[in-house]
């Protein structure tokens, strides 16, 4: 149940049946304002009370409330909007997305930024579900919403036509997850998004010969669309079972990646893998990143065992678990096929929740 406190005495929560009358009054206020401004965004038939009732029943209707007063009403939907298929080749990707419909603000609270607060909170709810796409549309004459889209960084995609011939402008943006400082220099960790494909591909292309020695996947990334396809496939996995992957950044520069693999949810164990672009190696970046991630996993996830595998000849990679107190468990013989066409043995390291990480 979504019930999130905001600044002041305001709450962001799901609409319930008892809110229906107040919501309908807000919708009527919005219709009256649009009519006075000559806007064709809504009309006498849309949205109807029946539509609002359906929103609430489907648990898609959301409000910002102040005690018993409803401040804002809107719909958060993660269902596919079939109208958007009209411009399917113009969207940046094919990933799941959030959209907001029927956004309206109580006349008593207008010009106080509550529509923007609603949209920002909607983004946070999307991230909780691992959704980083935000698509939305509005009428060409809805200057208020168009200004909000501009403030939030939406990009125009194209026009869509709803039943009845109403043409609307469609927009999209990527919701960027928050970054976390790893406690070392100014390096941060952030969940991977589709837009990262550009930086990852450019780095791989620049350092291809160096990276392919230990990272066989590099040879499969020959163009930007290859990396985009990899990220798209990864982000299509349902968030509860997704193997989270993070980018390591220094300011706006992407330095490398670290991620979870081979999750075993039954036995509370996972494996992590990592790599850095050459300019960031040998500075303690990866050691501190792995330390931070391990602590986060043990403290916030049902994880009891973390495993790392390194090619026996990759000295730098092996040094990371050894510095952090991982125990060497043995060798997985010829566990990985390298780009050279040769198999390499993998050293296996583990850290338990009860172990002391260095």
Secondary structure, DSSP 4 states (H G I P E B T S, - for coil): --EEE-STTEEEEE--GGGHHHHHHHHHHHHHHHHHHT--SS-SSSS-HHHHHHHHHTT-EEEEEETTEEEEEEEEE-S--GGGGGGTTTSS-----BEEEEEEE-GGGTTSSHHHHHHHHHHHHHHHTT--EEEEEEETT-HHHHHHHHHHT-EEEEEEE-TTS-EEEEEEEE-PPPPEE-SSTTEEEEE--GGGHHHHHHHHHHTHHHHTTT-GGGGG--SHHHHHHHHHHHHTS-GGG---EEEEEETTEEEEEEEEEEEETTTTEEEEEEEE-GGGTTSSHHHHHHHHHHHHHHHHS---EEEEEEETT-HHHHHHHHHHTPEEEEEEEEEEE-TTS-EEEEEEEEEETTSPP-
